[in-house]
Amino acid sequence: MPLMRLAYASTATFEAEPVKRGIEPHVARILMESRRNNVKRQLVGGLYYGDNRFFQYLEGEKEAVLALYQRIKADPRHRDVVTLIEGPLEKTTFTDWSMKYVPLSADVQQLLNRYGLREFAPASFDASMCEEMIQLIRSSRGDQKLVNHDEAETRAQPQARVLSPAMIGGLILAAACVIGGLVATGASL
Ligand SMILES: Cc1cc2nc3c(=O)[nH]c(=O)nc-3n(C[C@H](O)[C@H](O)[C@H](O)COP(=O)(O)O)c2cc1C
């Protein structure tokens, strides 16, 4: 069975809702369906959602990829689906992912900056931008618990503090007890 790869860009039709557990709720549902179905059909790939637009990359058996793409194109949750890459593939490159999700990331922002783009508009990506985007998704740690970089930084801050005041107090008390114990033992000898 021949393998193929496919990438497309589209625009979400839903009104973005507040992020829950690191992901926009509509996108979370799409991701859930995708993972459930793609595993069964041995399809792999990645999904990026930003500025209300999608970039999706798929790999798998040609028949399965094309059948899924027909379904995806008819999905009312997005519109203006533009095929960016469609071609043969020797072997799959997203081995562990039925559908990897990459949250809005600083890497993509850098990619956009480099190409002078002010927002995530994948429909206008040329071939090399698409390849960079795919590589970025492939190499990303893909932690779907994080939505965007700002949130990642805010969340990281509490962890940056090594010891809380309560813990320091506890340690001082424990040290005092140990020293007291040692002094008492020394005195009784
Ligand atoms: C942006 C986007 C990406 C999607 N990606 C996938 C996918 O990778 N796999 C999949 O099965 N469905 C995907 N879907 C959902 C399909 O369009 C369709 O709703 C789903 O495959 C139907 O699944 P069901 O037959 O289990 O109801 C995607 C939808 C959107 C809007």
The ligand as an ORCA input file, in Angstrom:
! r2SCAN-3c Opt
* xyz 0 1
  C      -9.197     21.073     11.671
  C      -9.773     19.692     11.761
  C      -8.920     18.603     11.801
  C      -9.439     17.313     11.889
  N      -8.584     16.250     11.923
  C      -9.078     14.991     11.982
  C      -8.207     13.865     12.006
  O      -6.991     13.970     11.969
  N      -8.798     12.637     12.102
  C     -10.140     12.459     12.184
  O     -10.594     11.318     12.268
  N     -10.978     13.518     12.181
  C     -10.480     14.772     12.073
  N     -11.341     15.840     12.078
  C     -12.780     15.581     12.258
  C     -13.426     15.118     10.974
  O     -13.728     16.231     10.179
  C     -14.722     14.346     11.267
  O     -15.568     15.151     12.074
  C     -14.451     13.079     12.019
  O     -13.440     12.340     11.398
  C     -15.739     12.228     12.090
  O     -15.484     11.226     12.989
  P     -16.590     10.125     13.322
  O     -16.833      9.390     12.029
  O     -15.949      9.295     14.399
  O     -17.788     10.894     13.796
  C     -10.841     17.126     11.958
  C     -11.690     18.242     11.898
  C     -11.167     19.504     11.807
  C     -12.090     20.678     11.759
*
